[in-house]
Amino acid sequence: MAACDQGDTRWETATDAVGAAIGEDERFDLRWREYRDAVVSSLDVMRETLDTARVEANVVDRAQISRMAERVDTLRSDLVAEVDAASEGKHARRAALEAEFGALRGDVEALLVRLGHSPDEFRAWQDAD
């Protein structure tokens, strides 16, 4: 059996560290995909709820609902497009998308409550965190 010298040991240590970093990045990507899929489903339900609310709303509220629905559509498109985005800066992009979902969800819920809808209607998209 050949003896290992210090260079071999450093190489193994460096290789293990790189492998661990790649593994962590892959786990991050997997968790992100699961989260993204849940958020996209939630946005679809959110959009359906807004479409239903629009039918029952007055003209002024319809305009506000339409603007909110546009935000839902834009965020959904951004989430889907993020799959093909460059890996550089992905952590910051994903954090921004998560923050946008949180803000949008709060805005949609506030609008629907103001229009007289029950918070029970929101259960479908509250668990996407």
Protein Blocks (a to p, Z undefined) as FASTA:
>chain_A
ZZddfklmmmmmmmmmmmmmmmmmmmmmmmmmmmmmmmmmmmmmmmmmmmmmmmmpcfkl
mmmmmmmmmmmmmmmmmmmmmmmpcfehklmmmmmmmmmmmmmmmmmmmmmmmnopafkl
mmmmmmmZZ
